[in-house]
Structures are given as C-alpha cells and as structure tokens.
Amino acid sequence: MKYKLNDIRVITVGDMSTFNCSHKVGEGFVCKGENLSFAKGTKSLSHFVLASLMPYIAAKQRVRDDADWMEFETDIACPDPKCGARFRFEIIGKSTYEYYPRSNEV
C-alpha cells in the first residue's frame, strides 16, 4: 500500500525582543517521513517546544482536504505563555512511502 506524506519545515518566527525562551528567529527543523533534521544554523531546540509541536507535525504531514483548518493555520505559539515566539509550518514537498503488511495482517 502506498501513501503520501507532506515534507514539513518548521522555523522560528517573531520579534526576538518578545521571546522569553532561548529561541532564535530562523532556527528550526525539517521533517520528512519519520525523520527530523535540524535546519542549517540551528544548534539546539527546546525539548518543551518539540514536545508541544509533535501532534501538529503528524497532522500537518497528512494529506488533507482544502477546507480543513490545518491547511491554512501555519503558526503555533511557544508553549511558554510569556514568550512571543511562534513556529511556522511550511509544506516543502510530498514524499511517497510504501507500507508492507506482515503476512498475518492481511
């Protein structure tokens, strides 16, 4: 069975003077399939941010209907309510994967 997933780039955006955490504008990562890769120049990423973004990564990777709100919502706020950072999701491509069921799953 073949299926498609969106390739996602997530970058930090906002006015750094409003940041309460260690984020830096332009830092982020790319997610292709199950793999995350830091964007060029990104030295670290808060595990609190990563944990809060994980459900959105999975949702943004799925192919959705054009009317789905996930299609047009692009920014997710930092989980620290006093921080002004946002994390922008961009679809940068689509990849096709193949699932091979085990013989006892058919």
LINMO-V102590 format. One record per pair of residues at least 6 apart in sequence whose ideal C-beta (glycine too) atoms are under 8 Angstrom apart, sorted by sequence separation. I is the first residue (numbers start at 1). J is the second residue. D is the distance in Angstrom with one decimal. If there is no record, write none. Layout:
I:J:D  I:J:D
This chain:
30:36:7.3  31:37:7.9  64:70:5.6  65:71:7.5  77:83:8.0  78:84:7.4  16:23:7.9  29:36:5.1  30:37:5.0  38:45:7.0  64:71:5.8  78:85:4.2  16:24:7.1  29:37:6.2  77:85:7.6  78:86:7.0  14:23:8.0  16:25:5.8  29:38:5.3  30:39:6.3  77:86:5.6  78:87:7.3  28:38:7.8  29:39:5.8  60:70:6.3  76:86:6.6  77:87:7.9  12:23:4.8  14:25:6.7  28:39:4.7  59:70:5.4  75:86:4.3  76:87:4.9  12:24:6.3  13:25:6.3  27:39:6.5  75:87:6.8  12:25:5.6  26:39:7.6  29:42:6.7  75:88:5.3  76:89:7.1  12:26:6.5  27:41:6.6  28:42:6.1  74:88:5.5  75:89:7.6  11:26:6.0  12:27:5.0  26:41:6.7  27:42:4.2  74:89:5.4  11:27:7.0  12:28:5.7  27:43:7.7  29:45:6.6  74:90:7.3  11:28:3.8  28:45:7.6  10:28:4.7  27:45:7.0  9:28:6.6  10:29:5.7  9:29:7.6  10:30:7.8  56:76:5.6  9:30:5.1  10:31:7.2  8:30:7.0  9:31:7.9  22:44:7.4  7:30:7.0  8:31:4.6  23:46:7.2  53:76:6.2  7:31:7.1  8:32:8.0  22:46:6.5  52:76:7.4  7:32:4.7  21:46:6.2  23:49:7.4  31:57:5.5  52:79:4.2  5:33:6.2  11:39:6.7  21:49:7.6  51:79:7.9  49:78:6.5  60:89:5.2  9:39:7.1  31:61:6.9  49:79:6.5  48:79:5.6  60:91:7.3  63:94:7.7  48:80:7.5  56:89:6.8  53:87:6.1  49:87:6.9  10:53:6.5  10:57:7.4  8:57:6.3  8:60:5.4  8:61:6.1  6:60:6.3  6:61:5.0  23:78:6.9  5:61:4.5  6:62:7.4  5:62:7.0  6:63:6.9  21:78:6.1  5:63:7.7  20:78:7.7  4:63:5.5  19:78:7.8  21:80:5.5  28:87:7.0  20:80:5.5  23:83:7.4  32:93:8.0  13:75:6.9  20:82:4.6  21:83:4.8  23:85:4.4  30:92:7.1  33:95:6.2  20:83:3.8  32:95:6.0  19:83:5.6  20:84:7.4  21:85:6.4  33:97:6.3  18:83:7.4  19:84:5.8  18:84:2.8  19:85:5.0  18:85:7.6  15:84:6.1  14:84:5.2  14:85:4.9  13:85:7.6  14:86:5.1  12:85:5.7  13:86:5.2  12:86:7.5  13:87:7.4  12:87:6.0  13:88:4.8  11:87:7.2  12:88:7.8  10:87:5.3  11:88:5.4  10:88:6.9  10:89:5.6  11:90:7.3  9:89:7.6  10:90:7.7  8:89:5.9  9:90:4.6  8:90:7.0  8:91:6.3  9:92:4.9  7:91:7.0  8:92:6.9  6:91:4.7  7:92:5.0  7:93:4.1  6:93:7.4  7:94:6.6  6:94:5.8  7:95:5.7  5:94:7.1  4:94:5.2  5:95:5.7  4:95:6.9  4:96:5.3  5:97:6.4  3:96:7.3  4:97:7.5  2:96:5.7  3:97:5.8  2:97:7.1  3:98:7.9  2:98:5.2  3:99:6.6  1:98:7.0  2:99:7.7  1:99:4.7  1:101:7.3
